[in-house]
Amino acid sequence: MLLNPQKIRVLVVDDSAVARAFLTKGLSAYPYIEVVGYAINALDAKAKIMRLHPDVMTLDVEMPGTNGIDFLSQLLPEHPLPVILVSSLSLRVFDALAAGAVDFVRKPDGTESRDSFFRALAQKIVVASHAKVVPPRHASAHSSLSPTLCTPPLGRAGKLGISARQTIIGLGASTGGTEATLEVLKRLPADIPGMVIVQHMPPGFTKMYAQRLDKLCAMEVREAVNGDEIRPGLALIAPADLQARVVRMGTRYTLACQPGNKVSGHRPSVDVLFSSMASSVKCHMVGIIMTGMGRDGASGLLEMRKAGAYTIGQDKESCVVYGMPGVAQEIGAVTIQASCENIAPVLIQHLKTGE
């Protein structure tokens, strides 16, 4: 798992003494992680960062005084440190990701084992240590209803050349993908062909993520349920902990969301979604693979391209982690690469002209 033989230096930030002790003890059990210290609030954390020079910081979103979101907005422009959020089930997580955090884990709530929690956190720390930190934008990063984001630049104007009812779009992302996917969707019109999105995240968060996107984008966005019809103007977010597959029913297409084994290390898996599209979709299809560690989605995207799909890969420069799209590019699965900001214009150009 470790890409660097040196230990990853981690600073734990949490106002709870119990949480700090829990995280410190659990992470210290991993030979490739060194917990170099802890901080009890934002002011303490800033001083510790300057003195200890950690590689990665874990951060509780809800803290007294300066909260985690405001802290990130102040810290990252000056000190682009990879941050992993350790949070309870809260919409504030997405505000913190918008403020520049790399990824997040859900605080243990009794539904998962201690070992599985720390495995997930340790893996995300390894990924974060190699991630590109994106500081918050000048627009309010912690306003989920920011006017800047509520009006997609392409709005509702312009008709698409390829019939929306004869196209299905699949999109997959992981680390860094929550904000990257938003960057794409907020630039798309309301009448976009039906979309299915796989974003790796813990159970409970996909519904909140879909609700957030629905407020910020022109099309309807919601968490999928088993049997949902894929139709124009609707983007379906695959629910966490279920595999999502596109199913053809005559001239209609639905999304099957069902239990299943992890594939490429994930459930839902981008590979599962893309492979189902390659085998089932008989109309035009588009596959988009974005920022994320590992290779989930690369093989499935290659299947889609061989089946005639138009495929887009996020470029290295705009990725938080150039893993999934990098592998897809290497194996020949990508028709065209584009920056995060240009994926939507490339997609719309293709849908209008077929090129």
Secondary structure, 3 states (H helix, E strand, C coil): CCCCCCCEEEEEECCCHHHHHHHHHHHHCCCCEEEEEEECCHHHHHHHHHHHCCCEEEECCCCCCCCHHHHHHHHCCCCCCCEEEEECCCCHHHHHHHCCCCEEEECCCCCCCHHHHHHHHHHHHHHHCCCCCCCCCCCCCCCCCCHHHHCCCCCCCCCCCCCHHHEEEEEEECCCHHHHHHHHHCCCCCCCCEEEEEECCCCCHHHHHHHHHHHHCCCEEEECCCCEECCCCEEEECCCCCEEEEEEECCEEEEEEECCCCECCECCCHHHHHHHHHHHCCCEEEEEECCECCCCCHHHHHHHHHCCCEEEEECHHHCCCECHHHHHHHCCCCCEEECHHHHHHHHHHHHHHCC
